[in-house]
C-alpha cells in the first residue's frame, strides 16, 4: 500500500530564525504592520510503500531523524493521509 506522508520541519521556537526575520522586515516594508512574527520551515511530501500506516510512520520518522531535520535546531511533525 502507498501512503502519502507530510513532514513539517520548523526551527525550534527558542532559536533565532534569520530567514523569518528577513521576510518579516520585507512584509513590514510592504506596509503589512499587523503581522507580528514569521517562521520559515520546510514542507516535505513522501510517498512511502508500507504494509501499514504505522510502518509508513516509522519510515517517515527514521527519514526525519536521520536526514530531513536537525534535532539541535529543528523540530518535525509527521502527518499521514
PEFEN-V348029 format. One record per pair of residues at least 6 apart in sequence whose C-alpha atoms are under 7 Angstrom apart, sorted by the first residue. I is the first residue (numbers start at 1). GAP is how many residues later the second one is. Records with the same first field share a line. If there is no record, write none. Layout:
# PEFEN-V348029
I = GAP  GAP
This chain:
# PEFEN-V348029
1 = 48  49  50
2 = 45  46  47  48
3 = 44  45  46  53  77  78
4 = 42  43  44  76  77
5 = 40  41  42  74  75  76
6 = 37  38  39  40  72  73  74
7 = 36  37  38  69  70  71  72
8 = 34  35  36  68  69  70
9 = 32  33  34  60  65  66  67  68
10 = 30  31  32  64  65  66
11 = 6  30  62  63  64
12 = 61  62  63
17 = 22
19 = 21
20 = 18  19  20
21 = 17
24 = 13  14
48 = 8
50 = 6
69 = 6  7
